[in-house]
Amino acid sequence: MSLIEQINSEKLPKHIAIIMDGNGRWAKQKGMLRAFGHENGAKSVRTTVETCARLGVGHLTLYAFSTENWNRPKLEVEMLMKLLINSLKNEVKTLSKNNIRLNAIGNLDRLPKSAKKELLEVIEATKNNDRMVLTLALSYGSQEEIISAVKAIAVKVKNNIISTDAIDESIINQHLYTQNLPNVDLLIRTSGEQRISNFLLWQIAYAELYFTPVLWPDFNDEDLYAAIVSYQNRERRFGKTSDQIK
């Protein structure tokens, strides 16, 4: 039985998040510049987005650029921003054709004006699409996100808008970048690295983690199917016992 035949459409993860890792190593293996890896990684983005939408996944979040990525060489950062702009321009028709809504999380004010402008235009153009929500984590860091949420809540407590006794999980969720997104069910990381890298630390509290040695530019439909099959074969207990779940 093929991998896609093993997927139970009634047990799909509602929210898949992916740490797209390995572009640079993929290019190095081929004796090419890192830019070549990023360009080919963009092709894997399109394939993954279209496949998730076709399967019926409701939310897909991609770790596109972290707060730490600003520390990379200036030329590489500039190239990544240009690639972002070009990808957004090229993919807006594809997103609309597939009825996919674009969303973005992170400190977007740090993006170059041209990149932020293009991003907001595509978000506006796709705002009524309802087949799947594609979220790009740009200039995103989970620790920064949580600090921002804590500060916002502290101001409301100081101004007697909310009391400290009222602070619970839902209050914190309301102040995160992901306030309109469900928690992550399946987190995928490519390239063989087995760490979270400051990505959605709060939102993956009970996510299933899937690590694959495949470098991101080589990640294809079969690799995505394998991750979903692995997810569906796991028992998600959320702190309960197996007997309670059954």
Secondary structure, DSSP 8 states (H G I E B T S, - for coil): --HHHH--GGG--SEEEEE---HHHHHHHTT--HHHHHHHHHHHHHHHHHHHHHHT-SEEEEEEEEGGGGGS-HHHHHHHHHHHHHHHHHHHHHHHHTTEEEEEES-GGGS-HHHHHHHHHHHHHTTT--SEEEEEEEEE-HHHHHHHHHHHHHHHHHTTSS-GGG-SHHHHHHTSTTTTS---SEEEE-TT-----SSSTTTTTT-EEEE--S-GGG--HHHHHHHHHHHHTS---TTS-HHHH-
